[in-house]
Structure formats: C-alpha cells, structure tokens
C-alpha cells in the first residue's frame, strides 16, 4: 500500500537522484559507508567536545535543573552534587562568562520591561574562599 501511494505521488522505491535510496538524506551517515571514512569518528568527536564544553561552561544550567526537582530523598544528593560542582567551577571562574551575560540581560530586561515578570533563578551556593 505504501509503495502504491509513493508511486502515485511520483516517488520511486529505487535509487533516485544523487545515488540515494528512497528515504535517504545526503546528511545520513552510516557506519559502513566507504565514501565517508571517519564520519562517525568526526561526529562522535564533535559531540564529545560539545558535551565537555557544556559541562565546563554551563554549570548554572545543571544547578538550576537540580533545584527545579521536587524535594525528595533521591533529589537531595543530586542538588548537593550540583551545588558542589557549581562551587568548584565558580572557584576557577568558569561561571563568570554566563553570569556576566545574565547580568547584562537582566539590565536590558529591566530597562525595557520595567522589571515586571522577571524570572528568579535558583539561589546560587555561597562562593568558596
């Protein structure tokens, strides 16, 4: 039934333009594709580097997400770990760029909207000495 509908719509089930099978996209990456050696390794590397950068420079998001959890015996260790992680990164200044941008946004928001409806982020842990 699907093949009949595809044929009626002018779609073929065989190879189409650019040598791609029906339903394939030029951005699809297959592990066994000999035309793209190293594509999966490159994609994995990009995702890994992006993940590390997010962990290093976005501790505020982890902190706020942990504080958004309902207080339960299971969420308390998560919140405590997020607070410790935030404090550790704050001690070396990795939270400063995001906090600076957030401060600039708050100034612009207050100037534009008069401070009405401003969000209140989760309380930040005290700075470690």
C-alpha positions as a Markdown table, in Angstrom:
| # | Residue | x | y | z |
|---|---|---|---|---|
| 1 | Unk | 0.0 | 0.0 | 0.0 |
| 2 | Unk | 2.8 | 2.4 | 0.9 |
| 3 | Unk | 4.7 | 1.7 | -2.4 |
| 4 | Unk | 1.5 | 2.3 | -4.4 |
| 5 | Unk | 1.0 | 5.6 | -2.6 |
| 6 | Unk | 4.6 | 6.6 | -3.2 |
| 7 | Unk | 4.3 | 5.7 | -6.9 |
| 8 | Unk | 1.1 | 7.7 | -7.1 |
| 9 | Unk | 3.0 | 10.7 | -5.6 |
| 10 | Unk | 5.8 | 10.3 | -8.2 |
| 11 | Unk | 8.2 | 8.7 | -5.7 |
| 12 | Unk | 10.1 | 5.6 | -6.7 |
| 13 | Unk | 11.3 | 2.9 | -4.4 |
| 14 | Unk | 14.6 | 2.5 | -6.2 |
| 15 | Unk | 17.7 | 4.7 | -6.4 |
| 16 | Unk | 16.9 | 8.3 | -7.0 |
| 17 | Unk | 18.9 | 11.5 | -7.8 |
| 18 | Unk | 22.4 | 11.6 | -6.4 |
| 19 | Unk | 22.5 | 7.9 | -5.9 |
| 20 | Unk | 20.5 | 7.9 | -2.7 |
| 21 | Unk | 17.9 | 5.3 | -1.9 |
| 22 | Unk | 14.3 | 6.4 | -1.3 |
| 23 | Unk | 14.0 | 8.0 | 2.1 |
| 24 | Unk | 17.8 | 8.7 | 2.5 |
| 25 | Unk | 19.2 | 12.1 | 3.0 |
| 26 | Unk | 22.6 | 13.5 | 2.0 |
| 27 | Unk | 23.3 | 14.1 | 5.6 |
| 28 | Unk | 22.6 | 10.5 | 6.7 |
| 29 | Unk | 25.8 | 8.9 | 8.0 |
| 30 | Unk | 26.1 | 5.1 | 8.0 |
| 31 | Unk | 28.9 | 3.3 | 9.7 |
| 32 | Unk | 29.6 | 1.1 | 6.7 |
| 33 | Unk | 29.6 | 3.8 | 4.1 |
| 34 | Unk | 33.0 | 3.6 | 2.3 |
| 35 | Unk | 32.5 | 7.1 | 0.8 |
| 36 | Unk | 32.7 | 8.6 | 4.3 |
| 37 | Unk | 35.6 | 7.2 | 6.1 |
| 38 | Unk | 35.9 | 8.7 | 9.6 |
| 39 | Unk | 32.5 | 10.4 | 9.5 |
| 40 | Unk | 31.2 | 8.6 | 12.6 |
| 41 | Unk | 34.5 | 9.3 | 14.4 |
| 42 | Unk | 34.3 | 13.0 | 13.5 |
| 43 | Unk | 30.7 | 13.2 | 14.6 |
| 44 | Unk | 31.5 | 11.5 | 17.9 |
| 45 | Unk | 34.4 | 13.9 | 18.4 |
| 46 | Unk | 32.2 | 16.9 | 17.8 |
| 47 | Unk | 29.6 | 15.7 | 20.2 |
| 48 | Unk | 32.2 | 14.8 | 22.8 |
| 49 | Unk | 33.9 | 18.2 | 22.6 |
| 50 | Unk | 30.5 | 19.9 | 22.8 |
| 51 | Unk | 29.5 | 17.9 | 25.8 |
| 52 | Unk | 32.7 | 18.8 | 27.7 |
| 53 | Unk | 32.3 | 22.5 | 26.9 |
| 54 | Unk | 28.7 | 22.4 | 28.1 |
| 55 | Unk | 29.8 | 20.7 | 31.3 |
| 56 | Unk | 32.6 | 23.2 | 31.9 |
| 57 | Unk | 30.8 | 26.4 | 31.0 |
| 58 | Unk | 27.1 | 25.7 | 31.8 |
| 59 | Unk | 27.2 | 24.6 | 35.4 |
| 60 | Unk | 24.4 | 27.1 | 36.0 |
| 61 | Unk | 22.0 | 25.0 | 33.9 |
| 62 | Unk | 22.8 | 21.9 | 35.9 |
| 63 | Unk | 22.5 | 23.8 | 39.2 |
| 64 | Unk | 19.1 | 25.3 | 38.2 |
| 65 | Unk | 17.8 | 21.9 | 36.9 |
| 66 | Unk | 18.7 | 20.3 | 40.1 |
| 67 | Unk | 16.9 | 22.9 | 42.1 |
| 68 | Unk | 13.8 | 22.5 | 39.9 |
| 69 | Unk | 13.5 | 18.9 | 41.1 |
| 70 | Unk | 10.9 | 18.2 | 43.8 |
| 71 | Unk | 12.5 | 17.7 | 47.2 |
| 72 | Unk | 12.8 | 14.0 | 47.8 |
| 73 | Unk | 15.4 | 11.8 | 49.4 |
| 74 | Unk | 16.6 | 11.0 | 45.9 |
| 75 | Unk | 16.9 | 14.5 | 44.7 |
| 76 | Unk | 18.7 | 15.9 | 47.7 |
| 77 | Unk | 22.1 | 14.2 | 46.8 |
| 78 | Unk | 21.6 | 15.5 | 43.2 |
| 79 | Unk | 21.0 | 19.0 | 44.4 |
| 80 | Unk | 24.0 | 18.8 | 46.7 |
| 81 | Unk | 26.3 | 17.5 | 44.0 |
| 82 | Unk | 25.1 | 20.2 | 41.6 |
| 83 | Unk | 25.9 | 22.8 | 44.3 |
| 84 | Unk | 29.4 | 21.4 | 44.8 |
| 85 | Unk | 30.0 | 21.2 | 41.1 |
| 86 | Unk | 28.8 | 24.8 | 40.6 |
| 87 | Unk | 31.1 | 26.0 | 43.5 |
| 88 | Unk | 34.1 | 24.1 | 42.1 |
| 89 | Unk | 33.7 | 25.7 | 38.7 |
| 90 | Unk | 33.0 | 29.1 | 40.2 |
| 91 | Unk | 36.2 | 28.9 | 42.2 |
| 92 | Unk | 38.2 | 28.9 | 39.0 |
| 93 | Unk | 36.0 | 31.5 | 37.2 |
| 94 | Unk | 34.3 | 29.2 | 34.7 |
| 95 | Unk | 30.8 | 30.5 | 35.6 |
| 96 | Unk | 31.8 | 34.2 | 35.2 |
| 97 | Unk | 31.0 | 34.5 | 31.4 |
| 98 | Unk | 27.5 | 33.2 | 31.8 |
| 99 | Unk | 26.8 | 35.2 | 34.9 |
| 100 | Unk | 28.1 | 38.4 | 33.2 |
| 101 | Unk | 25.8 | 37.8 | 30.2 |
| 102 | Unk | 22.9 | 37.1 | 32.5 |
| 103 | Unk | 23.6 | 40.3 | 34.4 |
| 104 | Unk | 23.6 | 42.3 | 31.1 |
| 105 | Unk | 20.3 | 40.6 | 30.1 |
| 106 | Unk | 18.7 | 41.5 | 33.4 |
| 107 | Unk | 19.8 | 45.1 | 33.0 |
| 108 | Unk | 18.3 | 45.2 | 29.5 |
| 109 | Unk | 15.1 | 43.4 | 30.6 |
| 110 | Unk | 14.6 | 45.8 | 33.4 |
| 111 | Unk | 15.2 | 48.9 | 31.2 |
| 112 | Unk | 12.8 | 47.6 | 28.5 |
| 113 | Unk | 10.1 | 46.0 | 30.6 |
| 114 | Unk | 10.5 | 47.8 | 33.9 |
| 115 | Unk | 11.4 | 44.6 | 35.7 |
| 116 | Unk | 7.9 | 43.2 | 35.6 |
| 117 | Unk | 7.7 | 39.4 | 35.4 |
| 118 | Unk | 11.5 | 38.9 | 35.7 |
| 119 | Unk | 12.5 | 35.3 | 36.3 |
| 120 | Unk | 14.1 | 34.5 | 39.6 |
| 121 | Unk | 16.9 | 31.9 | 39.1 |
| 122 | Unk | 17.6 | 29.3 | 41.8 |
| 123 | Unk | 19.7 | 30.6 | 44.6 |
| 124 | Unk | 23.4 | 30.2 | 44.0 |
| 125 | Unk | 25.6 | 28.5 | 46.5 |
| 126 | Unk | 27.9 | 30.7 | 48.5 |
| 127 | Unk | 31.3 | 31.5 | 46.9 |
| 128 | Unk | 34.0 | 29.3 | 48.2 |
| 129 | Unk | 37.1 | 31.2 | 49.5 |
